[in-house]
Amino acid sequence: MIRVSLLTVMLALVSTQLQAAGDYRRGLEKSQVCQSCHGRTGNESLQPSYPKLAGQHEDYLVHALKSYRDGSRQNAVMAGFAGNLSDADIADLAAWYSRQDGLSDLEID
Amino acid sequence: MRLIWIAVVLAALVPPSVLAEGDPERGKIIAYTCTGCHGIPFYKNVYPTYTVPKIGGQNQEYLIVALKAYREGTRQHATMQAQASTLSDQDILDVTAYFVSFGENGP
């Protein structure tokens, strides 16, 4: 009986983890609107004042989209798009763009 | 006279991205502080917790807009506002020119 409940707890933990991580394939499907400004991989910015998203940290992308959604980060264009996204949408989109080749950390020498 | 007008019109049409240049060598010196967070892979911001964004190879215009927004206080982040408040327009041009240099061919 203890084993069964342990298994249940573990399964519950795993499923939460998966949910939080997002599905990059769904992210690609949901990214149609994003692509018109950021491109398919997030490297093809329509304007130089728009950021590249490709290879950006997944949790940072989630933070950015949620900040646009709740208004703590202000941008008229992004507020409009992010306002329509669910937590799952945000997780999926972040999963897609973070898995592309692009941005890098700075190197110290 | 007509040629001058054509030159003026053409100059006005050049997108700002071309005008945003800056000196990456000078920027590298300014960027020393930035690497304390943006140069450490998977370094975390706290409250809320998220990984500090990658800025190597980012679009220069975007970085300029971001730094100026932090400096003016229209974009919120205590540490970034404090850092950006020390930067002049020229500093921002130079430091972002250095960040861009981390693009495809490396710095």
Backbone of each chain as ProteinMPNN parsed JSONL, in Angstrom:
{"seq_chain_A": "MIRVSLLTVMLALVSTQLQAAGDYRRGLEKSQVCQSCHGRTGNESLQPSYPKLAGQHEDYLVHALKSYRDGSRQNAVMAGFAGNLSDADIADLAAWYSRQDGLSDLEID", "coords_chain_A": {"N_chain_A": [[0.846, -1.218, 0.0], [1.925, 1.203, 0.82], [3.824, 1.351, -1.139], [2.263, 1.709, -3.39], [1.184, 4.261, -2.921], [3.505, 5.721, -2.894], [4.288, 5.437, -5.535], [2.214, 6.759, -6.761], [2.643, 9.368, -5.85], [5.126, 9.852, -7.037], [4.5, 9.66, -9.742], [2.755, 11.796, -9.931], [4.497, 13.885, -9.428], [6.2, 13.671, -11.633], [4.424, 14.206, -13.722], [3.736, 16.854, -13.193], [6.147, 18.069, -13.603], [6.515, 17.595, -16.345], [4.431, 19.066, -17.38], [5.173, 21.627, -16.643], [7.457, 21.902, -18.138], [6.733, 22.145, -20.795], [5.722, 21.596, -24.234], [7.572, 21.272, -27.006], [6.813, 20.753, -29.643], [4.124, 21.385, -29.75], [4.512, 23.997, -29.159], [5.723, 24.98, -31.484], [3.535, 24.758, -33.219], [1.825, 26.598, -32.033], [3.173, 28.919, -32.44], [2.691, 30.44, -34.659], [1.705, 33.109, -34.849], [3.686, 34.497, -33.462], [5.805, 34.051, -35.129], [5.558, 35.839, -37.239], [6.818, 38.151, -36.484], [9.132, 37.354, -35.052], [10.197, 35.248, -36.415], [10.638, 31.782, -37.539], [12.5, 30.236, -36.097], [13.167, 32.074, -34.241], [15.32, 33.596, -34.721], [15.003, 35.354, -36.759], [14.359, 38.337, -36.811], [11.846, 40.716, -37.446], [12.099, 43.46, -37.107], [14.975, 45.351, -36.108], [14.759, 46.178, -33.51], [13.352, 44.258, -32.24], [13.668, 41.422, -30.153], [15.945, 38.615, -30.575], [14.925, 35.276, -30.08], [15.801, 32.735, -30.203], [17.312, 30.026, -28.674], [17.272, 31.237, -26.252], [17.062, 31.189, -22.652], [14.749, 28.861, -21.36], [13.181, 29.26, -19.023], [13.474, 31.962, -18.679], [12.152, 32.993, -20.914], [9.562, 32.194, -20.295], [9.18, 33.741, -18.005], [9.353, 36.318, -19.163], [7.127, 36.35, -20.938], [5.01, 35.992, -19.135], [5.319, 38.302, -17.657], [4.715, 40.255, -19.535], [2.089, 39.536, -19.896], [0.911, 40.026, -17.373], [1.35, 42.681, -17.174], [3.507, 43.775, -15.85], [5.774, 44.068, -17.275], [6.094, 46.367, -19.758], [4.82, 46.687, -22.934], [3.278, 47.611, -25.754], [2.653, 46.06, -28.044], [3.425, 43.42, -27.334], [1.881, 43.033, -25.068], [-0.655, 42.739, -26.082], [-0.481, 40.293, -27.46], [0.486, 38.446, -25.507], [-1.464, 38.586, -23.611], [-3.447, 36.867, -24.38], [-2.546, 34.331, -23.887], [-2.396, 31.107, -22.313], [-1.044, 29.528, -19.327], [-0.053, 27.071, -20.17], [0.245, 27.469, -22.931], [2.284, 29.374, -22.879], [4.367, 27.909, -21.715], [4.75, 25.98, -23.73], [5.504, 27.532, -25.965], [7.86, 28.68, -25.012], [9.348, 26.386, -24.738], [9.713, 25.657, -27.414], [11.165, 27.874, -28.637], [13.424, 28.053, -27.001], [14.815, 25.807, -27.655], [16.094, 26.211, -30.037], [18.969, 27.036, -32.084], [20.973, 29.795, -31.312], [21.178, 32.505, -29.434], [23.832, 33.324, -27.055], [25.66, 32.911, -23.948], [27.68, 35.496, -22.424], [31.223, 35.435, -22.732], [33.871, 35.123, -20.456], [37.078, 36.448, -20.494]], "CA_chain_A": [[0.0, 0.0, 0.0], [2.862, 2.34, 0.848], [4.45, 1.395, -2.47], [1.31, 2.282, -4.34], [1.075, 5.71, -2.731], [4.781, 6.29, -3.343], [4.23, 5.472, -6.99], [1.277, 7.83, -7.121], [3.328, 10.643, -5.615], [6.167, 10.029, -8.055], [3.828, 9.94, -11.021], [2.218, 13.157, -9.843], [5.645, 14.784, -9.559], [6.668, 13.618, -13.019], [3.48, 14.876, -14.617], [3.843, 18.297, -12.961], [7.391, 18.458, -14.251], [6.286, 17.613, -17.782], [3.529, 20.163, -17.665], [5.927, 22.868, -16.505], [8.507, 21.974, -19.148], [6.187, 22.556, -22.08], [5.879, 20.684, -25.369], [8.112, 22.131, -28.066], [6.079, 20.569, -30.906], [2.933, 22.243, -29.649], [5.024, 25.367, -29.208], [5.884, 25.351, -32.9], [2.189, 24.971, -33.777], [1.233, 27.822, -31.467], [4.047, 30.072, -32.656], [2.41, 31.073, -35.958], [1.608, 34.567, -34.696], [5.013, 34.976, -33.039], [6.732, 33.937, -36.257], [5.485, 36.971, -38.16], [7.801, 39.162, -36.059], [10.377, 36.785, -34.53], [10.679, 34.176, -37.288], [10.316, 30.413, -37.139], [13.42, 29.78, -35.051], [13.42, 33.151, -33.287], [16.523, 34.33, -35.148], [14.697, 36.197, -37.915], [13.555, 39.448, -36.316], [11.307, 41.606, -38.468], [12.708, 44.762, -36.824], [16.154, 45.172, -35.239], [14.428, 46.469, -32.106], [12.715, 43.07, -31.673], [14.738, 40.51, -29.721], [16.059, 37.214, -30.971], [14.435, 34.367, -29.038], [16.39, 31.412, -30.413], [18.318, 29.606, -27.711], [17.122, 31.942, -24.966], [16.698, 30.26, -21.576], [13.32, 28.55, -21.35], [12.481, 29.886, -17.888], [13.456, 33.415, -18.892], [11.07, 33.26, -21.873], [8.313, 32.075, -19.527], [9.1, 34.941, -17.159], [9.087, 37.488, -20.008], [5.748, 36.307, -21.435], [4.088, 36.226, -18.01], [5.435, 39.715, -17.279], [3.908, 40.998, -20.521], [0.677, 39.21, -19.671], [0.371, 40.686, -16.164], [1.567, 44.122, -17.286], [4.681, 44.252, -15.108], [6.678, 44.512, -18.337], [5.171, 47.105, -20.613], [5.06, 46.798, -24.364], [1.921, 47.594, -26.302], [2.495, 44.945, -28.98], [3.507, 42.139, -26.638], [0.758, 42.93, -24.135], [-1.777, 42.235, -26.861], [-0.319, 38.862, -27.762], [0.665, 37.634, -24.3], [-2.71, 38.61, -22.867], [-4.307, 35.758, -24.808], [-1.88, 33.038, -23.7], [-2.536, 30.377, -21.047], [0.247, 29.069, -18.813], [0.421, 25.967, -21.018], [0.719, 28.079, -24.186], [3.571, 30.029, -22.595], [5.358, 26.845, -21.523], [5.012, 25.347, -25.026], [6.254, 28.479, -26.803], [9.212, 28.796, -24.45], [10.035, 25.13, -25.055], [10.115, 25.703, -28.823], [12.215, 28.855, -28.963], [14.661, 27.799, -26.25], [15.508, 24.662, -28.238], [16.713, 26.584, -31.314], [20.332, 27.576, -31.981], [20.993, 31.242, -31.471], [21.853, 33.349, -28.45], [24.837, 32.692, -26.202], [26.111, 33.673, -22.786], [28.942, 36.194, -22.649], [32.362, 34.662, -22.237], [34.831, 35.951, -19.719], [38.48, 36.037, -20.685]], "C_chain_A": [[0.877, 1.263, 0.0], [3.507, 2.514, -0.527], [3.536, 2.074, -3.484], [1.238, 3.793, -4.183], [2.379, 6.404, -3.135], [4.774, 6.483, -4.859], [3.333, 6.617, -7.456], [1.943, 9.195, -6.978], [4.359, 10.904, -6.705], [5.57, 10.371, -9.409], [3.308, 11.375, -11.056], [3.345, 14.169, -10.038], [6.113, 14.857, -11.006], [5.732, 14.402, -13.933], [3.525, 16.391, -14.438], [5.059, 18.839, -13.705], [7.186, 18.604, -15.76], [5.421, 18.8, -18.188], [4.297, 21.492, -17.65], [6.919, 23.032, -17.649], [7.977, 22.429, -20.494], [6.531, 21.579, -23.177], [6.333, 21.502, -26.57], [7.374, 21.968, -29.392], [4.79, 21.397, -30.911], [3.348, 23.708, -29.725], [5.193, 25.839, -30.634], [4.522, 25.634, -33.532], [1.588, 26.301, -33.312], [1.992, 29.085, -31.829], [3.765, 30.822, -33.958], [2.385, 32.603, -35.868], [2.979, 35.156, -34.352], [5.964, 35.054, -34.228], [6.71, 35.156, -37.171], [6.432, 38.095, -37.744], [9.149, 38.555, -35.671], [10.953, 35.679, -35.413], [10.415, 32.797, -36.704], [11.217, 29.94, -36.003], [13.654, 30.846, -33.986], [14.69, 33.916, -33.591], [16.203, 35.395, -36.185], [13.775, 37.345, -37.485], [13.127, 40.364, -37.45], [11.92, 42.998, -38.335], [13.926, 44.525, -35.938], [15.873, 45.485, -33.771], [13.667, 45.314, -31.452], [13.803, 42.071, -31.284], [14.756, 39.179, -30.468], [15.602, 36.365, -29.79], [15.155, 33.021, -29.072], [17.484, 31.114, -29.397], [18.248, 30.343, -26.387], [16.703, 30.924, -23.89], [15.18, 30.118, -21.494], [12.592, 29.297, -20.221], [12.486, 31.414, -17.982], [12.332, 33.796, -19.866], [9.71, 33.178, -21.185], [8.108, 33.33, -18.677], [8.726, 36.167, -17.995], [7.623, 37.501, -20.455], [4.742, 36.556, -20.312], [4.132, 37.683, -17.552], [4.666, 40.608, -18.248], [2.425, 40.785, -20.233], [0.114, 39.95, -18.465], [0.655, 42.195, -16.147], [2.77, 44.65, -16.519], [5.824, 44.599, -16.065], [5.81, 45.113, -19.422], [5.645, 47.185, -22.05], [3.712, 46.595, -25.036], [1.684, 46.38, -27.197], [2.444, 43.619, -28.223], [2.368, 41.955, -25.632], [-0.45, 42.32, -24.843], [-1.692, 40.742, -27.119], [-0.292, 38.019, -26.491], [-0.62, 37.559, -23.485], [-3.622, 37.439, -23.191], [-3.738, 34.381, -24.486], [-2.184, 32.435, -22.327], [-1.132, 30.012, -20.555], [0.822, 27.968, -19.696], [0.943, 26.494, -22.349], [2.121, 28.655, -23.985], [4.672, 28.982, -22.441], [5.738, 26.205, -22.861], [5.852, 26.261, -25.926], [7.698, 28.613, -26.318], [10.024, 27.539, -24.761], [10.534, 25.146, -26.496], [11.304, 26.633, -29.04], [13.519, 28.587, -28.211], [15.468, 26.648, -26.858], [16.162, 24.974, -29.592], [18.134, 27.11, -31.066], [20.303, 29.074, -32.17], [21.84, 31.932, -30.424], [22.884, 32.567, -27.63], [25.07, 33.54, -24.952], [27.36, 34.453, -23.19], [30.066, 35.307, -22.127], [33.32, 35.596, -21.539], [36.235, 35.493, -20.096], [39.437, 36.959, -19.953]], "O_chain_A": [[0.612, 2.235, -0.707], [3.71, 3.627, -1.013], [3.963, 2.884, -4.306], [1.232, 4.527, -5.171], [2.366, 7.522, -3.649], [5.184, 7.518, -5.386], [3.647, 7.337, -8.404], [1.829, 10.058, -7.849], [4.463, 12.012, -7.23], [6.059, 11.245, -10.124], [3.407, 12.069, -12.068], [3.175, 15.178, -10.722], [6.386, 15.932, -11.539], [6.174, 15.158, -14.799], [3.373, 17.135, -15.407], [5.017, 19.895, -14.336], [7.612, 19.583, -16.372], [5.659, 19.445, -19.209], [4.106, 22.353, -18.509], [7.197, 24.149, -18.084], [8.714, 23.046, -21.264], [7.5, 20.826, -23.077], [5.579, 22.324, -27.093], [7.303, 22.908, -30.183], [4.419, 22.013, -31.91], [2.635, 24.545, -30.279], [4.845, 26.974, -30.962], [4.357, 26.602, -34.274], [0.942, 27.019, -34.075], [1.527, 30.193, -31.564], [4.508, 31.733, -34.324], [2.969, 33.297, -36.701], [3.373, 36.19, -34.892], [6.794, 35.957, -34.338], [7.715, 35.478, -37.805], [6.81, 38.915, -38.581], [10.194, 39.155, -35.923], [12.073, 35.224, -35.184], [10.024, 32.655, -35.545], [10.746, 29.314, -35.053], [14.262, 30.572, -32.951], [15.099, 34.783, -32.819], [17.04, 36.253, -36.465], [12.575, 37.329, -37.757], [13.931, 40.74, -38.303], [12.225, 43.641, -39.339], [13.927, 43.612, -35.112], [16.647, 45.108, -32.891], [13.367, 45.365, -30.259], [14.769, 41.898, -32.027], [13.724, 38.688, -30.927], [15.865, 36.704, -28.636], [15.126, 32.263, -28.101], [18.457, 31.859, -29.276], [19.066, 30.107, -25.498], [16.064, 29.919, -24.198], [14.435, 31.096, -21.55], [11.532, 29.886, -20.433], [11.608, 32.077, -17.431], [11.645, 34.797, -19.666], [8.819, 33.985, -21.451], [7.018, 33.901, -18.634], [7.882, 36.964, -17.585], [6.953, 38.53, -20.366], [3.742, 37.245, -20.51], [3.123, 38.235, -17.114], [4.045, 41.59, -17.843], [1.618, 41.711, -20.313], [-1.012, 40.445, -18.505], [0.252, 42.897, -15.22], [3.03, 45.853, -16.535], [6.736, 45.341, -15.701], [4.905, 44.462, -19.944], [6.731, 47.686, -22.339], [3.086, 45.543, -24.903], [0.634, 45.743, -27.117], [1.549, 42.802, -28.436], [1.944, 40.828, -25.379], [-1.17, 41.497, -24.279], [-2.682, 40.018, -27.014], [-0.97, 36.995, -26.408], [-0.845, 36.593, -22.757], [-4.469, 37.06, -22.381], [-4.373, 33.367, -24.779], [-2.225, 33.139, -21.318], [-0.152, 30.17, -21.283], [2.027, 27.927, -19.944], [1.967, 26.023, -22.845], [3.017, 28.453, -24.804], [5.772, 29.143, -22.969], [6.912, 25.921, -23.102], [6.798, 25.807, -26.57], [8.633, 28.652, -27.117], [11.227, 27.609, -25.013], [11.647, 24.7, -26.773], [12.334, 26.215, -29.569], [14.601, 28.864, -28.729], [16.667, 26.529, -26.605], [16.725, 24.079, -30.223], [18.451, 27.571, -29.969], [19.668, 29.57, -33.101], [23.068, 31.945, -30.511], [22.826, 31.342, -27.521], [24.725, 34.721, -24.907], [28.018, 34.117, -24.175], [29.874, 34.527, -21.194], [33.548, 36.723, -21.981], [36.549, 34.305, -20.028], [40.65, 36.759, -20.007]]}, "seq_chain_B": "MRLIWIAVVLAALVPPSVLAEGDPERGKIIAYTCTGCHGIPFYKNVYPTYTVPKIGGQNQEYLIVALKAYREGTRQHATMQAQASTLSDQDILDVTAYFVSFGENGP", "coords_chain_B": {"N_chain_B": [[22.336, 71.021, -56.402], [19.998, 69.568, -56.383], [21.101, 67.054, -56.047], [22.034, 67.199, -53.446], [19.66, 67.242, -52.022], [18.718, 64.707, -52.651], [20.626, 63.184, -51.367], [20.111, 63.889, -48.715], [17.533, 62.86, -48.347], [18.032, 60.138, -48.759], [19.749, 59.636, -46.62], [18.015, 59.966, -44.519], [16.437, 57.8, -44.884], [17.963, 55.634, -44.188], [17.951, 52.896, -42.069], [17.723, 52.954, -38.437], [19.248, 50.92, -37.339], [21.535, 50.672, -38.822], [22.816, 52.959, -38.19], [23.319, 52.621, -35.516], [26.145, 51.926, -34.041], [28.934, 51.896, -32.487], [31.74, 51.104, -30.345], [33.147, 48.101, -30.087], [35.461, 47.296, -28.774], [35.93, 49.166, -26.731], [33.523, 48.711, -25.519], [33.862, 46.174, -24.501], [35.36, 46.555, -22.214], [33.59, 47.985, -20.606], [31.724, 46.003, -20.333], [32.616, 44.261, -18.47], [31.481, 44.193, -15.877], [28.931, 43.255, -16.505], [29.337, 40.609, -17.201], [29.448, 39.332, -14.811], [26.934, 38.386, -14.21], [25.663, 37.758, -16.703], [27.567, 36.28, -17.915], [27.875, 33.89, -16.774], [26.995, 30.709, -17.185], [23.64, 29.659, -16.846], [23.173, 31.14, -14.565], [21.24, 32.332, -11.852], [18.501, 34.57, -11.525], [16.853, 35.852, -8.626], [13.751, 35.896, -6.782], [11.575, 37.029, -8.679], [12.524, 33.569, -9.368], [14.495, 32.868, -12.103], [16.428, 32.006, -14.994], [19.147, 34.064, -15.777], [18.974, 36.121, -18.64], [20.336, 35.185, -21.87], [22.512, 37.264, -23.662], [24.398, 37.392, -25.587], [25.054, 37.88, -28.958], [22.594, 38.979, -29.399], [20.136, 41.195, -30.931], [21.319, 44.446, -31.669], [19.814, 46.843, -31.61], [17.6, 46.115, -30.07], [18.84, 45.608, -27.604], [19.771, 48.152, -26.99], [17.367, 49.564, -26.707], [16.364, 48.164, -24.495], [18.298, 48.676, -22.451], [18.102, 51.459, -22.253], [15.483, 51.694, -21.42], [15.6, 50.512, -18.903], [17.314, 52.389, -17.726], [15.755, 54.669, -17.776], [13.747, 53.855, -16.179], [11.415, 52.735, -17.097], [11.368, 50.074, -17.61], [11.268, 47.443, -15.374], [13.597, 46.383, -13.046], [15.548, 45.919, -10.384], [18.406, 45.561, -10.145], [19.274, 45.798, -12.821], [18.352, 48.355, -13.415], [19.949, 49.868, -11.715], [22.475, 49.309, -12.755], [22.218, 50.238, -15.424], [21.805, 52.915, -15.005], [24.262, 54.021, -14.704], [25.295, 54.285, -17.187], [26.235, 56.104, -20.11], [24.841, 57.394, -23.233], [26.75, 56.813, -25.19], [28.229, 54.814, -23.91], [26.271, 52.804, -23.843], [25.924, 52.301, -26.568], [28.488, 51.287, -27.16], [28.811, 49.069, -25.429], [26.73, 47.43, -26.203], [27.472, 46.943, -28.812], [29.6, 45.295, -28.361], [28.28, 43.044, -27.219], [26.799, 42.152, -29.42], [28.826, 41.194, -30.971], [29.183, 38.612, -30.217], [27.899, 37.002, -31.947], [27.363, 34.831, -34.764], [30.084, 34.403, -35.566], [31.558, 34.477, -33.269], [33.177, 36.395, -30.574]], "CA_chain_B": [[21.359, 71.248, -55.327], [19.108, 68.411, -56.364], [21.877, 65.932, -55.493], [22.074, 67.341, -51.983], [18.359, 66.794, -51.508], [18.653, 63.241, -52.765], [21.479, 62.654, -50.297], [19.409, 64.097, -47.443], [16.431, 61.899, -48.298], [18.615, 58.803, -48.589], [20.279, 59.546, -45.253], [16.859, 59.821, -43.627], [15.85, 56.48, -45.096], [18.814, 54.589, -43.614], [17.348, 52.477, -40.802], [18.552, 53.257, -37.268], [20.162, 49.824, -37.026], [22.805, 50.922, -39.494], [23.456, 54.055, -37.479], [23.764, 52.133, -34.214], [27.4, 51.189, -34.204], [29.608, 51.738, -31.209], [33.084, 50.537, -30.368], [33.115, 46.87, -29.288], [36.668, 47.188, -27.934], [35.626, 49.936, -25.524], [32.387, 48.03, -24.911], [34.345, 44.999, -23.771], [35.797, 47.011, -20.883], [32.352, 48.302, -19.87], [30.956, 44.759, -20.147], [33.203, 43.422, -17.421], [30.477, 44.044, -14.818], [27.795, 42.481, -17.023], [29.657, 39.181, -17.245], [29.228, 38.782, -13.473], [25.665, 37.637, -14.252], [25.337, 37.264, -18.048], [28.667, 35.461, -18.422], [27.912, 32.638, -16.023], [25.882, 29.901, -17.704], [22.546, 29.235, -15.957], [23.126, 31.96, -13.35], [19.813, 32.57, -11.588], [17.874, 35.698, -10.849], [15.947, 35.37, -7.577], [12.552, 36.714, -6.455], [11.319, 35.603, -8.896], [13.654, 32.781, -9.853], [14.596, 32.471, -13.515], [17.806, 32.083, -15.451], [19.524, 35.355, -16.366], [18.915, 35.906, -20.095], [21.506, 35.255, -22.751], [22.512, 38.481, -24.47], [25.412, 37.263, -26.631], [24.483, 37.723, -30.297], [21.261, 39.599, -29.459], [20.063, 42.366, -31.817], [21.832, 45.628, -30.967], [18.73, 47.808, -31.367], [16.812, 45.632, -28.928], [19.626, 45.804, -26.38], [19.788, 49.592, -26.714], [16.03, 49.893, -26.182], [16.242, 47.567, -23.156], [19.143, 49.4, -21.488], [17.554, 52.805, -22.032], [14.245, 51.541, -20.64], [16.038, 50.317, -17.509], [17.893, 53.648, -17.254], [14.652, 55.618, -17.568], [12.833, 53.296, -15.184], [10.179, 52.207, -17.684], [11.429, 48.619, -17.464], [11.545, 47.22, -13.958], [14.482, 45.357, -12.502], [16.378, 46.761, -9.51], [19.831, 45.478, -10.482], [19.508, 46.336, -14.163], [18.146, 49.811, -13.367], [21.144, 50.435, -11.08], [23.596, 49.206, -13.712], [21.991, 51.08, -16.605], [21.839, 54.331, -14.621], [25.647, 54.496, -14.769], [25.755, 54.268, -18.581], [25.899, 57.183, -21.051], [24.397, 56.884, -24.536], [27.905, 56.225, -25.875], [28.514, 53.543, -23.219], [25.264, 51.829, -24.273], [26.29, 51.923, -27.94], [29.716, 50.492, -27.169], [28.651, 47.787, -24.743], [25.853, 46.573, -27.015], [28.275, 46.517, -29.974], [30.38, 44.144, -27.888], [27.371, 41.888, -27.077], [26.462, 41.678, -30.767], [29.984, 40.502, -31.551], [29.115, 37.194, -29.853], [27.063, 36.318, -32.926], [27.786, 33.608, -35.449], [31.532, 34.168, -35.68], [32.197, 34.637, -31.966], [33.65, 37.759, -30.304]], "C_chain_B": [[20.425, 70.053, -55.198], [19.821, 67.202, -55.735], [21.924, 65.979, -53.968], [20.771, 66.845, -51.37], [18.218, 65.281, -51.566], [19.471, 62.601, -51.632], [20.781, 62.767, -48.942], [18.295, 63.061, -47.277], [16.974, 60.493, -48.059], [19.126, 58.607, -47.168], [19.14, 59.32, -44.258], [16.266, 58.422, -43.721], [16.681, 55.355, -44.477], [18.234, 54.184, -42.258], [18.3, 52.716, -39.628], [19.57, 52.164, -36.959], [21.532, 50.054, -37.65], [23.573, 52.015, -38.755], [23.972, 53.614, -36.11], [25.035, 51.332, -34.414], [28.067, 50.999, -32.842], [30.913, 50.98, -31.361], [33.13, 49.287, -29.474], [34.337, 46.703, -28.383], [36.472, 47.938, -26.616], [34.482, 49.255, -24.761], [32.808, 46.838, -24.065], [34.767, 45.37, -22.352], [34.572, 47.31, -20.01], [31.626, 47.014, -19.475], [31.483, 43.878, -19.027], [32.181, 43.153, -16.3], [29.344, 43.12, -15.251], [28.059, 40.974, -16.965], [29.479, 38.522, -15.876], [27.911, 38.036, -13.355], [25.432, 36.995, -15.622], [26.443, 36.387, -18.634], [28.781, 34.129, -17.716], [26.725, 31.791, -16.453], [24.915, 29.469, -16.599], [22.559, 29.96, -14.608], [21.676, 32.395, -13.118], [19.539, 33.961, -11.016], [17.015, 35.112, -9.725], [14.85, 36.391, -7.298], [12.108, 37.543, -7.646], [12.554, 34.899, -9.467], [13.504, 32.477, -11.346], [16.042, 32.656, -13.928], [18.056, 33.429, -16.128], [19.618, 35.198, -17.89], [20.271, 35.954, -20.786], [21.412, 36.542, -23.56], [23.58, 38.45, -25.552], [24.76, 37.018, -27.978], [23.09, 38.306, -30.441], [21.294, 40.802, -30.42], [20.451, 43.628, -31.057], [20.718, 46.63, -30.652], [17.885, 47.401, -30.157], [17.543, 45.892, -27.612], [19.675, 47.28, -25.979], [18.451, 50.023, -26.102], [15.891, 49.387, -24.742], [17.041, 48.364, -22.133], [18.596, 50.799, -21.197], [16.262, 52.744, -21.216], [14.564, 51.293, -19.163], [16.535, 51.643, -16.927], [16.79, 54.662, -16.937], [13.633, 55.116, -16.542], [11.531, 52.771, -15.766], [10.193, 50.688, -17.742], [11.985, 48.314, -16.084], [12.538, 46.095, -13.729], [15.543, 46.097, -11.697], [17.849, 46.749, -9.932], [20.117, 46.108, -11.838], [19.292, 47.85, -14.205], [19.382, 50.483, -12.777], [22.329, 50.424, -12.048], [23.426, 50.207, -14.849], [22.095, 52.558, -16.258], [23.258, 54.9, -14.691], [26.124, 54.67, -16.212], [25.305, 55.508, -19.362], [25.379, 56.551, -22.345], [25.549, 56.194, -25.266], [28.281, 54.881, -25.241], [27.562, 52.449, -23.717], [25.546, 51.356, -25.696], [27.472, 50.955, -27.937], [29.5, 49.112, -26.552], [27.747, 46.849, -25.558], [26.575, 46.105, -28.283], [29.121, 45.3, -29.594], [29.494, 42.896, -27.765], [27.031, 41.272, -28.437], [27.596, 40.836, -31.344], [30.044, 39.03, -31.152], [28.225, 36.396, -30.803], [27.777, 35.147, -33.575], [29.294, 33.34, -35.434], [32.286, 34.334, -34.363], [32.734, 36.04, -31.793], [35.009, 38.039, -30.952]], "O_chain_B": [[20.103, 69.591, -54.104], [19.217, 66.432, -54.988], [21.864, 64.951, -53.293], [20.759, 66.14, -50.361], [17.674, 64.655, -50.655], [19.055, 61.613, -51.027], [20.852, 61.852, -48.121], [18.135, 62.466, -46.212], [16.431, 59.746, -47.245], [18.956, 57.538, -46.582], [19.284, 58.579, -43.286], [15.669, 57.921, -42.768], [16.175, 54.254, -44.264], [18.045, 55.036, -41.389], [19.52, 52.688, -39.79], [20.625, 52.436, -36.387], [22.558, 49.681, -37.081], [24.803, 52.005, -38.698], [24.949, 54.166, -35.604], [25.002, 50.2, -34.896], [27.778, 50.033, -32.135], [31.155, 50.309, -32.365], [33.151, 49.402, -28.249], [34.258, 46.044, -27.346], [36.794, 47.435, -25.54], [34.47, 49.224, -23.53], [32.189, 46.534, -23.046], [34.561, 44.605, -21.41], [34.524, 46.94, -18.837], [30.996, 46.943, -18.42], [30.87, 42.87, -18.677], [32.042, 42.02, -15.838], [28.857, 42.306, -14.465], [27.156, 40.175, -16.72], [29.372, 37.299, -15.785], [27.769, 37.156, -12.507], [25.05, 35.828, -15.703], [26.284, 35.818, -19.714], [29.669, 33.331, -18.015], [25.581, 32.108, -16.128], [25.333, 28.976, -15.552], [22.018, 29.455, -13.625], [20.974, 32.775, -14.054], [20.257, 34.449, -10.143], [16.503, 34.0, -9.855], [15.009, 37.586, -7.548], [12.283, 38.76, -7.585], [13.483, 35.53, -9.971], [12.506, 31.902, -11.78], [16.792, 33.385, -13.279], [17.261, 33.871, -16.957], [20.256, 34.267, -18.381], [21.2, 36.643, -20.364], [20.348, 36.872, -24.083], [23.668, 39.379, -26.355], [23.999, 36.064, -28.137], [22.462, 38.152, -31.488], [22.361, 41.357, -30.686], [19.981, 43.86, -29.944], [20.68, 47.198, -29.56], [17.51, 48.236, -29.334], [16.944, 46.336, -26.633], [19.627, 47.618, -24.796], [18.414, 50.751, -25.11], [15.368, 50.09, -23.877], [16.526, 48.693, -21.064], [18.619, 51.265, -20.058], [15.983, 53.638, -20.417], [13.876, 51.806, -18.28], [16.223, 51.984, -15.786], [16.877, 55.41, -15.964], [12.766, 55.868, -16.097], [10.63, 52.398, -15.015], [9.141, 50.07, -17.908], [13.019, 48.842, -15.676], [12.323, 44.97, -14.181], [16.353, 46.828, -12.268], [18.468, 47.806, -10.06], [21.081, 46.858, -11.992], [19.976, 48.552, -14.95], [19.819, 51.527, -13.26], [23.08, 51.395, -12.147], [24.357, 50.932, -15.198], [22.436, 53.373, -17.116], [23.439, 56.117, -14.734], [27.235, 55.149, -16.44], [24.145, 55.913, -19.286], [25.462, 55.338, -22.534], [25.37, 55.14, -25.877], [28.611, 53.928, -25.946], [27.979, 51.321, -23.979], [25.426, 50.169, -26.001], [27.455, 49.935, -28.625], [29.957, 48.105, -27.094], [27.967, 45.639, -25.598], [26.323, 45.004, -28.772], [29.328, 44.396, -30.403], [29.909, 41.807, -28.161], [26.98, 40.052, -28.59], [27.366, 39.894, -32.102], [30.86, 38.278, -31.684], [27.843, 35.263, -30.508], [28.684, 34.552, -32.993], [29.727, 32.194, -35.305], [33.517, 34.331, -34.347], [32.755, 36.813, -32.751], [35.542, 39.141, -30.817]]}, "name": "protein", "num_of_chains": 2, "seq": "MIRVSLLTVMLALVSTQLQAAGDYRRGLEKSQVCQSCHGRTGNESLQPSYPKLAGQHEDYLVHALKSYRDGSRQNAVMAGFAGNLSDADIADLAAWYSRQDGLSDLEIDMRLIWIAVVLAALVPPSVLAEGDPERGKIIAYTCTGCHGIPFYKNVYPTYTVPKIGGQNQEYLIVALKAYREGTRQHATMQAQASTLSDQDILDVTAYFVSFGENGP"}
